[in-house]
Amino acid sequence: MVAFSGSDLIGVLIGAKRPSATLVHKIAVHPDHRRQGHGRHLLASLGSKLAILGPPRIVAEVPENLAPACGLFSASGYVQEAVLTDYVLSRDENGPALSERGNALRVEGFVIPVTVDDLAANGLLGEADRQVCWKRSIETLIARKDEIAGLAVASDERIEAYLLYVKREMEETEILSLRSFIDDGGARLKQLLSQLRAQGIRSLWFPKVHPAEISKQWVETLGFRPAGGHLLYAARAQSA
């Protein structure tokens, strides 16, 4: 959606729509036209349209350090539902590429490559209503499957744990999914992370983790540390 002042384009809202909700991906107003209600008008217009066309749920994932954007959504009737935390697992410049504890993390099973299609075929991607950020939902994983790689710990009978990732730079990788189906204190996931870091990756980035997806304590047990976050806002579409 766009906003004009005369013939001048002064605002834009970019969204992504799914059957369950619509994401406000970007909203921006020209600096010369801010605090004049244009941002609220864009959000209200989107709400009016979705009240008719659906879906009624609208969400936004706003960087927590963008106070004006957070204020805009709050003033427009959006409610903060959760804090999505960004986590990083990195090593010192002079540190080893692989945790010294790696050998102690060996578990029964084989480490194998795995794809999104493999996990979907075995019903292991998770529930459709699982609380995750937009970019790591099942729909996004399937849409991006050609650029996503994965590793899994497998026994003779089943996949017991897996991770999905995308390499962002030569020494940096984005984690898209971490799941274990065995209560092992995280040993299988630690083994997979160690295998990934053995490839020379300096930093692992696990963004926008919903607190209902995986607990802060659990993520930090795997060696990640918090590094910023986003606020999840939500609203129900209403006619103007």
Beta strands, then each sheet from edge to edge (+ up, - down):
strand 1: 2-5
strand 2: 8-17
strand 3: 22-29
strand 4: 57-63
strand 5: 79-90
strand 6: 110-113
strand 7: 149-154
strand 8: 159-169
strand 9: 172-180
strand 10: 203-209
strand 11: 225-236
sheet 1: 1+ 2- 3+ 4+ 11- 5+ 10- 9- 8+ 7- 6+
end
